[in-house]
Amino acid sequence: MVSKKVVFTAEQVAYLNGLPAVQSATVNRIEYAQEFQDSCMERYADGASPVKMFREAGLGPEIIGYKRIERCIARWKAARAKAQDEQEAAEA
């Protein structure tokens, strides 16, 4: 199985860096603004579609790919669960 890594063009990097949802972008990496991450996770918990949320922020799958959207949601969900577990352990 061959892994296909999405590489962004200079124009795409400039576009991504101009979006409020993006803290920074390079040819192969996007770092998302914390506000965007928080908003996505709140809306996801209410049943919103990850693709729809990313599209509304200008980050549709045609630009960043479906897998990147899927992995972001999974990573942010896991981070929130871990933080909640740590908070509960600290309170116990």
N, C-alpha and C positions, 0 to 999 in steps of 0.2 A: 504494500500500500504506500503510495507516494503522498507525502504531506505537502499541501499547497499553501504557502505562506503569502498572505496578502501584503503587498508592498505598495505604499501610496506614492503618487507622483508629487512633485514640488507644488503643483497647483492644488492638489487635494490636501496636502499638509497645510498650505496657506488657508484654504477654506475651513478645514477642521479647527485650526487655531483661532479663527474668527468667530467660532460659535461659542455662546455663553456656556453651553454644556461641557465644553472641553477646556481643561486647565492647560494642557499642552499636548502637542502631537509631533511625531517624527515620522520618518518613512515607514516604520514598522510598529509603532506603538502609539496608543492614545491613553492619556491620563485624563479622567473625567473629573469635573468640578464636584465637590462634595455636595453642594446643593442639588445638583442633578441626580447624584446617586441616592440621596435621601428622598427626593421627590419620586424617583422611579420605584423605590422600595415601598413607599407608602401607597402609591397607586397600584403596584403589583399585588400588595396585600388586599387591596379592594377589588382585585380581579382584572385590572387593566392588562392589555396585551403588551409584552415587551417590545415587539416590533413596532407597534403603534406609538409607544412612548418615544422610542429612539427616532422614528420617522418624524414625529412632531418637533423634535429637537434638531432636525436637519441631519440626522445620523442614520439614514435608512440603510437597509441591507445591501442595496445596490452600490453603496459607497464603502461600508465597512464589513459587510458580509453577515449572514445569519449566525454563523458560529460564534463570532465575536460578541454579538448581542446575547446569545444564549449563555456564553461563558461569563459575561459580566454579571448577569442576573444571578447565576449560580454562585459566583464568587462573593457578591455583595450579600446574598442571602446567608451564606455560610459565615461570613464575617459578623453579621448581625446576630446570628444564633450564638456564636462564640462569645461575643461581647455580653449578650444577655446571660449566658451561663456563668461567665466570670463575675458579673454583677450580682447574680443570685448567690454565688458561692461566697462573695465578700460580705453579703448581708447576713449570711447564716452564722 
